[in-house]
Amino acid sequence: MTTKVDGTLGVDHVQGGVGGVVNAGPAFAARRTTIQNVTNNADATVIFTTEDFDIGGVYNPANGRFQPNVAGYYQVSAAFISNSDGELSAAALMLLKNGASNMASAVQYLNGSAAGTRSVSFLIYMNGSTDYLEVVATLTGTVALYVDAAASRPATFSAFLARAA
């Protein structure tokens, strides 16, 4: 196996797929660095507006969907900080497959606290054609509920092909 490093970003690519290493596959990392307002007690797709990288063009920053073009098993991670200008009684981060199936979630009942971090990480099979994933926030509270994000603490969403089908 040969590893090439470009000196600024780390591993450029790996050749000779040995021991489960995938030679080339879809991968992306995206973040949100501005607040996204959320309606009380309603599902809202979190839109990660800035792509750090998108190998294979699999993430759409317009609708927040990850739709891989290779069938296989993907390691997916997402995180955000929920917040409110009033009281936040519950917050959930959900990873939805095809808009319906809740594949992973992080729910917290906050009892009046204003902020908290939610995160999920999950290994999931994707068919490489029609399957897509999106991150959904559901916040319950009083005033001005939002996914809090700034350059110093962005909301994040990422995935990579762990094993082709």
Contacts in CASP RR format, 6 or more apart in sequence:
PFRMAT RR
TARGET T0000
AUTHOR 0000-0000-0000
METHOD contacts of the structure
MODEL  1
MTTKVDGTLGVDHVQGGVGGVVNAGPAFAARRTTIQNVTNNADATVIFTT
EDFDIGGVYNPANGRFQPNVAGYYQVSAAFISNSDGELSAAALMLLKNGA
SNMASAVQYLNGSAAGTRSVSFLIYMNGSTDYLEVVATLTGTVALYVDAA
ASRPATFSAFLARAA
1 14 0 8 1.000
1 15 0 8 1.000
1 16 0 8 1.000
1 17 0 8 1.000
1 18 0 8 1.000
1 21 0 8 1.000
2 14 0 8 1.000
2 15 0 8 1.000
2 16 0 8 1.000
3 11 0 8 1.000
3 14 0 8 1.000
3 15 0 8 1.000
4 11 0 8 1.000
4 12 0 8 1.000
4 13 0 8 1.000
4 15 0 8 1.000
5 11 0 8 1.000
5 12 0 8 1.000
6 12 0 8 1.000
13 23 0 8 1.000
13 24 0 8 1.000
14 21 0 8 1.000
14 23 0 8 1.000
15 23 0 8 1.000
16 23 0 8 1.000
17 23 0 8 1.000
20 163 0 8 1.000
22 161 0 8 1.000
22 162 0 8 1.000
22 163 0 8 1.000
22 164 0 8 1.000
24 55 0 8 1.000
25 55 0 8 1.000
25 56 0 8 1.000
25 70 0 8 1.000
25 160 0 8 1.000
25 161 0 8 1.000
25 164 0 8 1.000
26 55 0 8 1.000
26 56 0 8 1.000
26 57 0 8 1.000
26 58 0 8 1.000
26 68 0 8 1.000
26 69 0 8 1.000
26 70 0 8 1.000
26 74 0 8 1.000
26 159 0 8 1.000
26 160 0 8 1.000
26 161 0 8 1.000
27 53 0 8 1.000
27 55 0 8 1.000
27 56 0 8 1.000
27 58 0 8 1.000
27 158 0 8 1.000
27 159 0 8 1.000
27 160 0 8 1.000
27 161 0 8 1.000
28 51 0 8 1.000
28 52 0 8 1.000
28 53 0 8 1.000
28 54 0 8 1.000
28 55 0 8 1.000
28 57 0 8 1.000
28 58 0 8 1.000
28 59 0 8 1.000
28 66 0 8 1.000
28 158 0 8 1.000
28 159 0 8 1.000
28 160 0 8 1.000
29 51 0 8 1.000
29 52 0 8 1.000
29 53 0 8 1.000
29 156 0 8 1.000
29 157 0 8 1.000
29 158 0 8 1.000
30 48 0 8 1.000
30 49 0 8 1.000
30 50 0 8 1.000
30 51 0 8 1.000
30 52 0 8 1.000
30 54 0 8 1.000
30 59 0 8 1.000
30 61 0 8 1.000
30 64 0 8 1.000
30 156 0 8 1.000
30 157 0 8 1.000
30 158 0 8 1.000
31 48 0 8 1.000
31 49 0 8 1.000
31 50 0 8 1.000
31 52 0 8 1.000
31 149 0 8 1.000
31 154 0 8 1.000
31 155 0 8 1.000
31 156 0 8 1.000
31 157 0 8 1.000
32 46 0 8 1.000
32 47 0 8 1.000
32 48 0 8 1.000
32 49 0 8 1.000
32 50 0 8 1.000
32 80 0 8 1.000
32 147 0 8 1.000
32 149 0 8 1.000
32 154 0 8 1.000
32 155 0 8 1.000
32 156 0 8 1.000
33 49 0 8 1.000
33 50 0 8 1.000
33 149 0 8 1.000
33 150 0 8 1.000
33 151 0 8 1.000
33 154 0 8 1.000
34 49 0 8 1.000
34 149 0 8 1.000
34 150 0 8 1.000
35 146 0 8 1.000
35 147 0 8 1.000
35 148 0 8 1.000
35 149 0 8 1.000
36 44 0 8 1.000
36 46 0 8 1.000
36 47 0 8 1.000
36 137 0 8 1.000
36 146 0 8 1.000
36 147 0 8 1.000
36 149 0 8 1.000
36 155 0 8 1.000
37 144 0 8 1.000
37 145 0 8 1.000
37 146 0 8 1.000
38 44 0 8 1.000
38 137 0 8 1.000
38 138 0 8 1.000
38 139 0 8 1.000
38 145 0 8 1.000
38 146 0 8 1.000
38 147 0 8 1.000
39 145 0 8 1.000
40 139 0 8 1.000
40 140 0 8 1.000
40 141 0 8 1.000
40 145 0 8 1.000
41 138 0 8 1.000
41 139 0 8 1.000
41 140 0 8 1.000
41 141 0 8 1.000
42 138 0 8 1.000
43 94 0 8 1.000
43 136 0 8 1.000
43 137 0 8 1.000
43 138 0 8 1.000
44 136 0 8 1.000
44 137 0 8 1.000
44 138 0 8 1.000
44 147 0 8 1.000
45 63 0 8 1.000
45 64 0 8 1.000
45 134 0 8 1.000
45 135 0 8 1.000
45 136 0 8 1.000
46 64 0 8 1.000
46 78 0 8 1.000
46 80 0 8 1.000
46 134 0 8 1.000
46 135 0 8 1.000
46 136 0 8 1.000
46 137 0 8 1.000
46 147 0 8 1.000
46 155 0 8 1.000
46 157 0 8 1.000
47 61 0 8 1.000
47 62 0 8 1.000
47 63 0 8 1.000
47 64 0 8 1.000
48 59 0 8 1.000
48 61 0 8 1.000
48 64 0 8 1.000
48 135 0 8 1.000
48 155 0 8 1.000
48 156 0 8 1.000
48 157 0 8 1.000
49 61 0 8 1.000
50 61 0 8 1.000
50 154 0 8 1.000
51 59 0 8 1.000
51 61 0 8 1.000
56 69 0 8 1.000
57 69 0 8 1.000
58 66 0 8 1.000
58 67 0 8 1.000
58 68 0 8 1.000
58 69 0 8 1.000
58 159 0 8 1.000
59 65 0 8 1.000
59 66 0 8 1.000
59 67 0 8 1.000
59 157 0 8 1.000
60 67 0 8 1.000
63 134 0 8 1.000
64 134 0 8 1.000
64 135 0 8 1.000
64 157 0 8 1.000
65 132 0 8 1.000
65 133 0 8 1.000
65 134 0 8 1.000
66 76 0 8 1.000
66 132 0 8 1.000
66 133 0 8 1.000
66 134 0 8 1.000
66 157 0 8 1.000
66 159 0 8 1.000
67 128 0 8 1.000
67 131 0 8 1.000
67 132 0 8 1.000
67 133 0 8 1.000
68 74 0 8 1.000
68 126 0 8 1.000
68 128 0 8 1.000
68 131 0 8 1.000
68 159 0 8 1.000
68 161 0 8 1.000
69 128 0 8 1.000
69 129 0 8 1.000
70 128 0 8 1.000
70 161 0 8 1.000
70 164 0 8 1.000
71 126 0 8 1.000
71 127 0 8 1.000
71 128 0 8 1.000
71 129 0 8 1.000
71 164 0 8 1.000
71 165 0 8 1.000
72 125 0 8 1.000
72 126 0 8 1.000
72 127 0 8 1.000
72 128 0 8 1.000
72 161 0 8 1.000
72 162 0 8 1.000
72 163 0 8 1.000
72 164 0 8 1.000
72 165 0 8 1.000
73 123 0 8 1.000
73 124 0 8 1.000
73 125 0 8 1.000
73 126 0 8 1.000
73 161 0 8 1.000
73 162 0 8 1.000
73 163 0 8 1.000
73 165 0 8 1.000
74 123 0 8 1.000
74 124 0 8 1.000
74 125 0 8 1.000
74 126 0 8 1.000
74 159 0 8 1.000
74 160 0 8 1.000
74 161 0 8 1.000
74 162 0 8 1.000
75 121 0 8 1.000
75 122 0 8 1.000
75 123 0 8 1.000
75 159 0 8 1.000
75 160 0 8 1.000
75 162 0 8 1.000
76 95 0 8 1.000
76 104 0 8 1.000
76 120 0 8 1.000
76 121 0 8 1.000
76 122 0 8 1.000
76 123 0 8 1.000
76 124 0 8 1.000
76 133 0 8 1.000
76 158 0 8 1.000
76 159 0 8 1.000
77 119 0 8 1.000
77 120 0 8 1.000
77 121 0 8 1.000
77 122 0 8 1.000
77 156 0 8 1.000
77 157 0 8 1.000
77 158 0 8 1.000
77 159 0 8 1.000
78 93 0 8 1.000
78 95 0 8 1.000
78 119 0 8 1.000
78 120 0 8 1.000
78 135 0 8 1.000
78 155 0 8 1.000
78 156 0 8 1.000
78 157 0 8 1.000
78 158 0 8 1.000
79 93 0 8 1.000
79 117 0 8 1.000
79 118 0 8 1.000
79 119 0 8 1.000
79 120 0 8 1.000
79 155 0 8 1.000
79 156 0 8 1.000
80 93 0 8 1.000
80 117 0 8 1.000
80 118 0 8 1.000
80 119 0 8 1.000
80 135 0 8 1.000
80 137 0 8 1.000
80 147 0 8 1.000
80 148 0 8 1.000
80 149 0 8 1.000
80 155 0 8 1.000
80 156 0 8 1.000
81 115 0 8 1.000
81 116 0 8 1.000
81 117 0 8 1.000
81 118 0 8 1.000
81 147 0 8 1.000
81 148 0 8 1.000
81 149 0 8 1.000
81 153 0 8 1.000
81 155 0 8 1.000
82 88 0 8 1.000
82 91 0 8 1.000
82 93 0 8 1.000
82 115 0 8 1.000
82 116 0 8 1.000
82 117 0 8 1.000
82 118 0 8 1.000
82 137 0 8 1.000
82 139 0 8 1.000
82 145 0 8 1.000
82 146 0 8 1.000
82 147 0 8 1.000
82 148 0 8 1.000
83 114 0 8 1.000
83 115 0 8 1.000
83 116 0 8 1.000
83 145 0 8 1.000
83 146 0 8 1.000
83 147 0 8 1.000
83 148 0 8 1.000
84 114 0 8 1.000
84 115 0 8 1.000
84 139 0 8 1.000
84 141 0 8 1.000
84 142 0 8 1.000
84 143 0 8 1.000
84 144 0 8 1.000
84 145 0 8 1.000
84 146 0 8 1.000
85 143 0 8 1.000
85 144 0 8 1.000
86 114 0 8 1.000
86 141 0 8 1.000
86 142 0 8 1.000
86 143 0 8 1.000
86 144 0 8 1.000
87 112 0 8 1.000
87 113 0 8 1.000
87 114 0 8 1.000
87 141 0 8 1.000
87 142 0 8 1.000
88 110 0 8 1.000
88 112 0 8 1.000
88 113 0 8 1.000
88 114 0 8 1.000
88 115 0 8 1.000
88 116 0 8 1.000
88 139 0 8 1.000
88 140 0 8 1.000
88 141 0 8 1.000
88 142 0 8 1.000
88 145 0 8 1.000
89 109 0 8 1.000
89 110 0 8 1.000
89 111 0 8 1.000
89 112 0 8 1.000
89 140 0 8 1.000
89 141 0 8 1.000
90 107 0 8 1.000
90 108 0 8 1.000
90 109 0 8 1.000
90 110 0 8 1.000
90 138 0 8 1.000
90 139 0 8 1.000
90 140 0 8 1.000
90 141 0 8 1.000
91 107 0 8 1.000
91 108 0 8 1.000
91 110 0 8 1.000
91 116 0 8 1.000
91 118 0 8 1.000
91 137 0 8 1.000
91 138 0 8 1.000
91 139 0 8 1.000
91 140 0 8 1.000
92 105 0 8 1.000
92 106 0 8 1.000
92 107 0 8 1.000
92 108 0 8 1.000
92 118 0 8 1.000
92 137 0 8 1.000
92 138 0 8 1.000
92 139 0 8 1.000
93 105 0 8 1.000
93 106 0 8 1.000
93 107 0 8 1.000
93 118 0 8 1.000
93 119 0 8 1.000
93 120 0 8 1.000
93 135 0 8 1.000
93 136 0 8 1.000
93 137 0 8 1.000
94 102 0 8 1.000
94 104 0 8 1.000
94 105 0 8 1.000
94 120 0 8 1.000
94 135 0 8 1.000
94 136 0 8 1.000
94 137 0 8 1.000
94 138 0 8 1.000
95 102 0 8 1.000
95 103 0 8 1.000
95 104 0 8 1.000
95 105 0 8 1.000
95 120 0 8 1.000
95 122 0 8 1.000
95 124 0 8 1.000
95 133 0 8 1.000
95 134 0 8 1.000
95 135 0 8 1.000
95 136 0 8 1.000
96 102 0 8 1.000
96 103 0 8 1.000
96 133 0 8 1.000
96 134 0 8 1.000
96 135 0 8 1.000
96 136 0 8 1.000
97 103 0 8 1.000
97 124 0 8 1.000
97 131 0 8 1.000
97 132 0 8 1.000
97 133 0 8 1.000
98 130 0 8 1.000
98 131 0 8 1.000
98 132 0 8 1.000
99 132 0 8 1.000
99 134 0 8 1.000
103 122 0 8 1.000
103 124 0 8 1.000
103 133 0 8 1.000
104 120 0 8 1.000
104 121 0 8 1.000
104 122 0 8 1.000
105 120 0 8 1.000
106 118 0 8 1.000
106 119 0 8 1.000
106 120 0 8 1.000
107 118 0 8 1.000
108 116 0 8 1.000
108 118 0 8 1.000
110 116 0 8 1.000
115 148 0 8 1.000
118 137 0 8 1.000
123 162 0 8 1.000
124 133 0 8 1.000
125 165 0 8 1.000
126 133 0 8 1.000
133 159 0 8 1.000
135 157 0 8 1.000
137 147 0 8 1.000
139 145 0 8 1.000
139 146 0 8 1.000
147 155 0 8 1.000
148 155 0 8 1.000
149 155 0 8 1.000
END
